[in-house]
Amino acid sequence: MSATVYVGYKSNPQAIPDLQSGLLTFMMIDTVNAKIAIERGALKGLLLTDSERYSLLPDLPTAAEAGLPEVLLMTWTGYYVPGARRARSCKRSMPIFVPWRPSRTC
């Protein structure tokens, strides 16, 4: 049995050529970059690690549907603003991301 080794990249798109060339045998990738790569034919999706199918990739099964019911990994995404301009950027951005909480301060 082969060991799985973590290989760090600055971003998922930088790893895709290494996967295509065979340097990597597989990778876990976020759904946004996966969708782009799958649609252009650069990658083949095997499964999602979430509990439900992703509506934008409806043919991609969940891990449970693929026979791996114990695999469940849900991720989160954070939104960031530059530190030096935090107050100005945050005040401008916060209503876009959190319109239901206008009293939120930055």
N, CA and C of each residue as an Amber inpcrd file, in Angstrom:
protein
   318
   0.8340000  -1.1680000   0.0000000   0.0000000   0.0000000   0.0000000
   0.8900000   1.2470000   0.0000000   0.5430000   2.2220000  -0.7890000
   1.2950000   3.4640000  -0.8700000   0.8930000   4.4130000   0.2370000
   1.8220000   5.2180000   0.6690000   1.5410000   6.2330000   1.6780000
   1.0690000   7.5110000   0.9860000   0.2170000   8.2210000   1.6500000
  -0.2130000   9.5270000   1.1680000   0.6750000  10.5750000   1.8200000
   1.2060000  11.4620000   1.0210000   2.1100000  12.4960000   1.5050000
   1.5200000  13.8570000   1.1850000   1.5030000  14.7380000   2.1700000
   1.0220000  16.0970000   1.9590000   2.0470000  16.8870000   1.1610000
   1.5930000  17.5660000   0.1330000   2.4420000  18.4560000  -0.6610000
   1.7520000  19.8130000  -0.6520000   2.3990000  20.8080000  -0.0930000
   1.7910000  22.1290000   0.0190000   2.0230000  22.9980000  -1.2140000
   0.9710000  23.6330000  -1.6550000   1.0360000  24.5870000  -2.7590000
   0.4400000  25.8940000  -2.2660000   0.8460000  27.0120000  -2.8690000
   0.2650000  28.2970000  -2.4900000  -1.2190000  28.3560000  -2.8120000
  -1.6220000  27.7000000  -3.8890000  -3.0330000  27.6820000  -4.2650000
  -3.3110000  26.4060000  -5.0470000  -4.5630000  25.9940000  -5.0580000
  -4.9370000  24.7740000  -5.7750000  -4.6260000  24.8130000  -7.2640000
  -4.8840000  25.9400000  -7.9620000  -4.5730000  25.9590000  -9.3990000
  -3.1010000  25.6790000  -9.7110000  -2.2010000  25.9900000  -8.7920000
  -0.7780000  25.7070000  -9.0340000  -0.4770000  24.2140000  -9.0090000
  -1.3110000  23.4260000  -8.3270000  -1.0820000  21.9850000  -8.2280000
  -1.6380000  21.2130000  -9.4200000  -2.5640000  21.7910000 -10.1430000
  -3.2310000  21.0720000 -11.2290000  -2.2560000  20.5630000 -12.2910000
  -1.2830000  21.3480000 -12.7550000  -0.3330000  20.8020000 -13.7360000
   0.4480000  19.5940000 -13.1990000   0.7660000  19.5940000 -11.9080000
   1.4810000  18.4490000 -11.3290000   0.5950000  17.2090000 -11.2850000
  -0.6890000  17.3930000 -11.0750000  -1.6230000  16.2700000 -11.1180000
  -1.7480000  15.7500000 -12.5490000  -1.8740000  16.6690000 -13.4970000
  -1.9990000  16.2730000 -14.9060000  -0.7510000  15.5360000 -15.4070000
   0.4190000  15.9500000 -14.9400000   1.6640000  15.3390000 -15.4070000
   1.9700000  14.0070000 -14.7270000   1.2490000  13.6840000 -13.6560000
   1.4990000  12.4430000 -12.9470000   2.4140000  12.5860000 -11.7500000
   2.9090000  13.7950000 -11.5010000   3.7410000  14.0160000 -10.3210000
   2.9240000  13.7650000  -9.0530000   1.6570000  14.1510000  -9.0770000
   0.7150000  13.8390000  -8.0040000  -0.2350000  12.7650000  -8.5100000
  -0.6820000  11.8900000  -7.6180000  -1.6300000  10.8500000  -8.0310000
  -3.0740000  11.2550000  -7.7740000  -3.2880000  12.1520000  -6.8420000
  -4.6170000  12.6930000  -6.5820000  -4.4590000  13.9690000  -5.7780000
  -5.5390000  14.7160000  -5.6590000  -5.5260000  15.8980000  -4.8040000
  -6.9340000  16.1870000  -4.3150000  -7.0010000  16.8170000  -3.1740000
  -8.2710000  17.3300000  -2.6690000  -8.2740000  18.8080000  -3.0130000
  -9.3480000  19.2760000  -3.6030000  -9.4040000  20.6330000  -4.1130000
 -10.7570000  21.2440000  -3.7860000 -10.7820000  22.5400000  -3.6060000
 -12.0320000  23.2340000  -3.3280000 -12.9740000  23.1300000  -4.5270000
 -14.2730000  23.2480000  -4.2680000 -15.2580000  23.0540000  -5.3300000
 -15.2050000  24.1250000  -6.4080000 -14.8150000  25.3380000  -6.0690000
 -14.7460000  26.4030000  -7.0790000 -13.6860000  26.0730000  -8.1190000
 -12.4650000  25.7890000  -7.6740000 -11.3970000  25.4490000  -8.6210000
 -11.6320000  24.0950000  -9.2740000 -12.2350000  23.1640000  -8.5550000
 -12.5410000  21.8600000  -9.1410000 -13.5200000  22.0020000 -10.2970000
 -14.5520000  22.7900000 -10.1060000 -15.5620000  22.9860000 -11.1440000
 -14.9270000  23.5430000 -12.4190000 -14.0870000  24.5350000 -12.2560000
 -13.4130000  25.1430000 -13.4060000 -12.5450000  24.1050000 -14.1260000
 -11.7490000  23.3680000 -13.3600000 -10.8360000  22.3860000 -13.9490000
 -11.5890000  21.2190000 -14.5870000 -12.6740000  20.7690000 -13.9600000
 -13.4690000  19.6690000 -14.5150000 -14.1330000  20.1040000 -15.8090000
 -14.7020000  21.3020000 -15.8230000 -15.3990000  21.7820000 -17.0220000
 -14.4660000  21.9810000 -18.2060000 -13.2240000  22.3440000 -17.9470000
 -12.2990000  22.5200000 -19.0780000 -11.5530000  21.2300000 -19.4190000
 -11.8550000  20.1390000 -18.7120000 -11.2650000  18.8440000 -19.0100000
  -9.9070000  18.6020000 -18.3990000  -9.4600000  19.4730000 -17.5130000
  -8.1490000  19.3170000 -16.8970000  -8.1470000  18.2550000 -15.8000000
  -9.2670000  18.0780000 -15.1240000  -9.3790000  17.0980000 -14.0460000
 -10.6380000  16.2680000 -14.2130000 -10.6220000  15.1010000 -13.6110000
 -11.8190000  14.2680000 -13.5130000 -12.1730000  14.1960000 -12.0350000
 -13.3780000  14.6010000 -11.7010000 -13.8280000  14.5290000 -10.3220000
 -14.2020000  13.1060000  -9.9480000 -13.7970000  12.6630000  -8.7640000
 -14.1430000  11.3250000  -8.2980000 -15.2870000  11.3570000  -7.2980000
 -15.2030000  12.2530000  -6.3130000 -16.2380000  12.3370000  -5.2970000
 -16.1210000  13.6420000  -4.5210000 -17.1940000  13.9630000  -3.8260000
 -17.2220000  15.1090000  -2.9210000 -17.1340000  14.5920000  -1.4960000
 -16.4750000  15.3330000  -0.6210000 -16.3670000  14.8990000   0.7670000
 -17.4650000  15.4950000   1.6350000 -18.4590000  16.0990000   1.0340000
 -19.5750000  16.6820000   1.7700000 -20.7030000  15.6580000   1.8850000
 -21.7120000  15.9710000   2.6780000 -22.8250000  15.0480000   2.8790000
 -23.8750000  15.1180000   1.7630000 -23.8080000  16.1580000   0.9480000
 -24.7610000  16.3330000  -0.1510000 -24.0100000  16.6050000  -1.4430000
 -24.6620000  16.3080000  -2.5590000 -24.0750000  16.6350000  -3.8530000
 -24.0250000  18.1530000  -4.0270000 -23.0690000  18.6030000  -4.8070000
 -22.8880000  20.0210000  -5.1170000 -23.7440000  20.3230000  -6.3390000
 -24.6470000  21.2780000  -6.2250000 -25.6050000  21.5490000  -7.3000000
 -24.9410000  21.9620000  -8.6130000 -23.7490000  22.5410000  -8.5560000
 -23.0690000  22.9530000  -9.7830000 -22.2530000  21.8320000 -10.4190000
 -22.1100000  20.7150000  -9.7050000 -21.4710000  19.5100000 -10.2420000
 -22.3720000  18.3190000  -9.9040000 -23.5690000  18.2850000 -10.4620000
 -24.5650000  17.2980000 -10.0410000 -24.2030000  15.8410000 -10.3300000
 -23.2820000  15.5850000 -11.2450000 -22.9040000  14.2090000 -11.5720000
 -21.8110000  13.6640000 -10.6600000 -21.2650000  14.5090000  -9.7990000
 -20.1950000  14.0850000  -8.8970000 -20.8180000  13.5200000  -7.6220000
 -20.5880000  12.2310000  -7.3280000 -21.2100000  11.6260000  -6.1440000
 -20.5460000  12.0790000  -4.8440000 -21.2680000  11.9220000  -3.7560000
 -20.6740000  12.1650000  -2.4460000 -19.7960000  10.9590000  -2.1060000
 -18.9620000  11.0990000  -1.0880000 -18.1250000   9.9820000  -0.6610000
 -18.9870000   8.7980000  -0.2480000 -20.0720000   9.0670000   0.4580000
 -20.9660000   7.9860000   0.8860000 -21.5470000   7.2560000  -0.3220000
 -21.9590000   8.0110000  -1.3370000 -22.5060000   7.3910000  -2.5520000
 -21.4400000   6.5860000  -3.2950000 -20.1800000   6.9710000  -3.1380000
 -19.0800000   6.2720000  -3.8050000 -18.5640000   5.0920000  -2.9840000
 -19.2280000   4.7940000  -1.8630000 -18.8370000   3.6470000  -1.0490000
 -17.9310000   3.9630000   0.1160000 -17.7690000   5.2520000   0.4360000
 -16.9240000   5.6570000   1.5610000 -17.7510000   6.4850000   2.5600000
 -18.6940000   5.8520000   3.2400000 -19.5890000   6.6050000   4.1190000
 -18.8960000   7.2740000   5.3050000 -17.7050000   6.8000000   5.6730000
 -16.9960000   7.3910000   6.8130000 -16.2330000   8.6580000   6.4390000
 -16.1450000   8.9790000   5.1620000 -15.4240000  10.1760000   4.7200000
 -16.3930000  11.3520000   4.6650000 -16.1460000  12.3340000   5.5050000
 -16.9610000  13.5420000   5.5280000 -16.0560000  14.6970000   5.9160000
 -15.9230000  15.6420000   5.0150000 -15.0900000  16.8100000   5.2570000
 -15.7970000  18.0160000   4.6700000 -16.2480000  18.8940000   5.5250000
 -16.8740000  20.1240000   5.0510000 -15.9090000  21.2660000   5.3470000
 -15.8160000  22.1980000   4.4360000 -14.8950000  23.3140000   4.6040000
 -15.6490000  24.6170000   4.7680000 -14.9410000  25.6380000   5.1680000
 -15.5150000  26.9640000   5.2910000 -14.6550000  27.9190000   4.4880000
 -15.2350000  29.0430000   4.1760000 -14.5200000  30.0820000   3.4570000
 -14.5850000  31.3570000   4.2750000 -13.4730000  32.0130000   4.4280000
 -13.4380000  33.2830000   5.1430000 -13.3050000  34.4300000   4.1530000
 -13.7640000  35.5730000   4.5530000 -13.6220000  36.7880000   3.7480000
 -12.6940000  37.7300000   4.4940000 -11.7570000  38.2990000   3.7800000
 -10.7200000  39.0960000   4.4070000 -10.6060000  40.4520000   3.7400000
 -10.1120000  41.4160000   4.4940000  -9.8100000  42.7390000   3.9590000
  -8.3670000  43.0580000   4.3320000  -7.7270000  43.9650000   3.6010000
  -6.3410000  44.3130000   3.9180000  -6.2220000  44.8960000   5.3240000
  -5.1930000  44.4910000   6.0400000  -5.0040000  44.9440000   7.4130000
  -4.7880000  46.4330000   7.5390000  -4.0160000  47.0340000   6.6390000
  -3.7000000  48.4490000   6.7410000  -4.9150000  49.3380000   6.5000000
  -5.8640000  48.8520000   5.7310000  -7.0640000  49.6410000   5.4250000
  -8.2980000  48.9790000   5.9980000  -8.1440000  48.2970000   7.0840000
  -9.1990000  47.4670000   7.6470000 -10.5180000  48.2070000   7.8230000
 -10.5290000  49.3220000   8.4850000 -11.7920000  50.0090000   8.7870000
 -12.5170000  50.4330000   7.5150000 -11.7970000  51.0800000   6.6030000
 -12.4360000  51.5490000   5.3720000 -12.9270000  50.3810000   4.5240000
 -12.0800000  49.3590000   4.3230000 -12.4570000  48.2080000   3.5200000
 -13.5990000  47.4330000   4.1490000 -13.5390000  47.2720000   5.4510000
 -14.5670000  46.5100000   6.1450000 -15.9080000  47.2240000   6.0690000
 -15.9270000  48.5190000   6.2910000 -17.1860000  49.2710000   6.2450000
 -17.8080000  49.2330000   4.8490000 -16.9660000  49.1940000   3.8400000
 -17.4680000  49.1200000   2.4820000 -17.9280000  47.7010000   2.1380000
 -17.2460000  46.6790000   2.6330000 -17.5330000  45.2960000   2.2770000
 -18.5990000  44.6310000   3.1370000 -18.6640000  44.9710000   4.4050000
 -19.5480000  44.2650000   5.3220000 -21.0100000  44.2470000   4.8740000
 -21.5820000  45.3490000   4.3870000 -22.9910000  45.2750000   3.9550000
 -23.2210000  44.3060000   2.7950000 -22.2060000  44.0510000   2.0040000
 -22.3340000  43.1070000   0.8990000 -22.4370000  41.6840000   1.4320000
 -21.5790000  41.3350000   2.4040000 -21.5220000  39.9800000   2.9260000
 -22.5400000  39.7100000   4.0330000 -22.8730000  40.7270000   4.7900000
 -23.7710000  40.5350000   5.9250000 -24.8770000  41.5960000   5.9000000
 -25.7370000  41.5900000   4.8780000 -26.7520000  42.6320000   4.7690000
 -27.8060000  42.5640000   5.8750000 -27.9720000  41.4150000   6.4830000
 -28.9760000  41.2670000   7.5290000 -28.4780000  41.7270000   8.8960000
 -27.2110000  42.1020000   8.9950000 -26.6510000  42.5970000  10.2550000
 -25.9640000  43.9450000  10.0370000 -26.7370000  44.9730000   9.6950000
 -26.1230000  46.2660000   9.4030000 -25.4500000  46.9020000  10.6060000
 -25.7590000  46.4420000  11.8150000 -25.1350000  47.0290000  12.9990000
 -23.7500000  46.4650000  13.2740000 -23.3340000  45.4850000  12.4930000
 -22.0160000  44.8820000  12.6840000 -20.9330000  45.9410000  12.4800000
 -20.0370000  46.0470000  13.4290000 -18.9580000  47.0310000  13.3110000
 -17.6630000  46.3490000  12.8950000 -16.7980000  47.1340000  12.3200000
 -15.5210000  46.6090000  11.8410000 -14.4170000  46.9610000  12.8160000
